[in-house]
Amino acid sequence: AARHAHTIAITGARDHRYLTVTIDDDGPGIPMAMREEVFKPFLRLDDARNQDEGGTGLGLAIARDIARSHGGDITLGDSPMGGLRAIVRVPV
């Protein structure tokens, strides 16, 4: 989010089973058709292929693997701020 947006909002909530962290931003977002694809290792969207931007396309793949290894998940959706919403959910 910090790389692609001007404004970011991070919230957390805990219930008896899960910790849920929601990250919203006002960036360009990720097209709906690509939201599962971006979790594949080494996948970088066209705008991110600029060498000046850096990155290897591993961040989301690693983050989801970690969340799932703990019994949670990461999902992507539309943010009310106009960009992307990432939801990280792990059991407590």
N, C-alpha and C positions, 0 to 999 in steps of 0.2 A: 504494500500500500504506500509506503513512504517513497518508493521510487517512482510511482505513477500518479500520485494524487497530491493535491494541495492541502486538503483537509481530511483528517482521519479521526474517527470516533471509536473508542474501544470500551466495551462494557463487559461485565462479568456477572454471572448469576450461578447460584448453587442451590440445588434441591437435595433431597435425601439420597439421590442416586448419581447425579451428574454435576460436573462443573462445565458451564457453557461460557465460552468467550466469543463475543461477536465483534468483528472488525468491519466497520463501514467506511467507505471513502467516496470522494467525489471525482475520481479518476475516470478514464475511458471505459473501465470495466472489461469483461471478457465475454465475447459472444456466447449465447446460450449453447450453441452447437459445439463449442470448444471447452466447456466447463469440466467435462470429465477427461478430455484429452490432455489438458494442462497438468494432470497428475502423472502422466507418463514420463519416465526419466528422459532427460535430455531434450524434451520438447520445449521450444521457445516460440512464442508468437512472433509474427513478422516484425512488429515494431520493436521487439526486444533483440532482434538479430544484429543490431548495430553494435559493433565491437566496443564503442565508447560506453555503452550501457553496462557491459559486463554481464556476469551470470552464466551459469552452465545449463540451466533447465532442470536442476535437481531439487531446488528448494521445496516446492510443493509435493513432489514425490516422496522426499524424505520426511517431511512434516506429516503427511498422511500415513506413511508406514509407521511412524512413531505413535501417532494417535491410535491407529488400529491395533498395534501391538499391546496397547494398554486397554483395549476393549472399547475404544471410542471411534471417532471419525472426524473428517473435515469435509464440509460441503460448501458450495459456492452458489450465490444467488444475486439478485438485484438489491442494491442498497437504496434506502429511501433518500440518500444524499445524491443519488444519480449515478454512482459508480458501481463498485463491486461490494458484496457482503460475503465475508468468509466466516463460517461458524465452526469453531473447534469445540468438540464435546468429548469429554473423558469421564469415566466413572470415578467416584470418590470413595 
